[in-house]
Amino acid sequence: MVHFLHPGLSPRTLVPPDAQTDALGCCVVQEEASPYSLVNICLNVLVANLEKLCSERPDGTFCLPQHWSFPQEVADRFLRVMTWQGKLTDRTASIFRGNQMKLKLVYIQKAKISTDTFTKAFCHHKLIELDATAVHTDLPVPDIISGLCSNSWIKQNLQCLLLDSTSIPQDSRKLFFGQLVGLRILSVFNVCFHSEDLANVSQLPRLESLDISNTLVTNISALLTCKDRLKSLTMHYLKCLTMTKSQIIAVIRELKNLLHLDISDHRQLKSDLAFYLLQQKDILPNIVSLDISGGSCITDGAVELFIRQRPAMQFVGLLATDAGYSDFFTTKQGLRVAGGASMNQISEALSRYRDRSCFMKEALCRLFTETFSMQTTMPAILKLVAVGMRNHPLDLPVQFTASACALNLTRQGLARGMPVRLLSEVICLLFKALKNFPQYQQLQKNCLLSLTNSRILVDVPFDRFDAAKFVMRWLCKHENSKMQTMAVSIISILALQLSPEQTAQLKEELFMAIKELLAIVKQKTTENSDDVTLLFTLKALWNLTDESPASCKHFIENQGLAIFIQVLETFSKSAIQSKVLGLLNNIAEIKELSFKLMTEDMVKHVGSLLHSDEMEVSYFAAGIIAHLTCDRQSWLSCDLLRSALLQDLHATIQHWPSSSCKMTALVTYRSFKAFFPLLGKFSQPEVQLWALWAIYHVCSKNPSKYCKMLVEEGGLQLICDIQEHRRANLQTQQIATSILDDFRMHFMNYQRPPLCQMPFLT
């Protein structure tokens, strides 16, 4: 629905299209990048906790606390938030009964409420506007009108009624709008609204704005009844008109007070009504806004001549026509054009036609071409794309084209200039589209390509669990190598962002993904190809098995250990070795699975890499040895080998640089809990030494994260125990003391109450 604002019409409902576009272009960055307003935060909290805050009537409906009272503006906004979040139901709408809420502007778009609820909750208020667009069929148009007319104040004072895409029962015939004598704005777009209903509406004494788009009207002659009052007429896609072009033009000629006229149509219908309208010289003398998008036979010359004869014109809609390309449309001061000839025209079209899928598709196609090589960040345009996706969730062409446009607008470095909240909205809409169209592969590819953006993957909030499931399923489809590499790279990052519990919940997807990832590793190893795909795949497997016994088990069951030994025997690059050893560390940390690593080949390779010149390789090899040797019972038959490994471990750590040194591979941990069994091994100081060295290392790199983790998980007490223990190894005591001393200010931020009796903690 497109409205045009003119003097006297509601400034809230009829925002002028040019103002809409200006506001969006100028403010979208500020709005999307700013924190939510305090009012919005409070209302969101109220909506989220409505059931807890309200009491329940005998019929199960909600009732606000008696002492609560909302100002009208806040009450209107509260209702809007409830509706927007899908929380307006028969149970919750009952809080608007009585006088605690004083409503004026009622927004119940797409709500699922009954006629009884609507009447009791809203029809006793002094309403001046009602937006019931696309409400559920439980609340048909006749019942809405009947409910409104039950209040004499509303009959006299309701100014704006929006009923777009609402239902009318088959047995209902005439709609009785006549009692709503205060109506100035009525929209019945996409409603079973007939010519006799138009005759009834045209007699409303104050009617100034009417939208009868895509209705069943066959004859518009009734508009002559309100020709002196009507200022805005929208009749897009009036497919049932039986009048001739000359008859329609004759009616329009009489509407001399019209400021806005919309006779746009679907391009496929090849309507030439607009062509004939443009030839008329003595028509629409006061017109300010004319929309003829989708019309056929329209030329730049005809439109230019029409506008020159009416210099007050501020807007013309030319999308899906052959017009809008001459210099006149860019040089005419104060003229806005919704078309496809330039980015400004496309932006205007996206803003004005957000509720019309036929034009949204057209504008998005033009936008895709315009942004294919985009190098400028355009958050306002991306916001319009998101609006189109949200408004047409079940329209595949809209969703597909919008996903391609979103990709163009965020590719490479463009996403860095986009507000996080806007990017989050777009990604969430993409995943919603995937659920609505699960079989459409090109849409899935666009979503996958969007996720390869590091800014989106790292900084933007979205459902990582759903994303991981989608990417894992995609990986198992055996797509081309380029798409395979992208999927693997995304999994490698998403795996780190999932909690161990979420990883376990992936179940079938996890099993299939690990199997596929190992197949890629095996293939690359056989081909002796140490390309980026292999590195991403190893990283993905490493991250998926982190603190995930299920993943480690799947890895072992799919011959992962044998494949990884083959990798170590084939490649000598430290970047590959460190990832292999990192994953083996994950297995070594799991007591029930660690014995699987105690084979001759595995111990030989790990022992050899312990002496690597690359610090991170030596570090991870040492971690595996520390975890494997800490359980003496597992080595009863080969205690000499265990002793040799421990001696080797100790000697290697002595040659390491300071534990605050840098490593090529960033060492990160979700938890220190796997270290705790090692810290308690006073009979094996080599094992303690490695664990303390590792803790000091990560604390020195990210003290705010790891010092807090150490305190919250109880690890600080274990370090205190080492520092105080009489039989502790001197070197381990020294590192324990260094940890407690060097990071004491960080520990004090989280230490409540003190866990060990040290001067700086008391």
Disulfide bonds with the S-S distance in Angstrom:
Cys720-Cys756 1.97
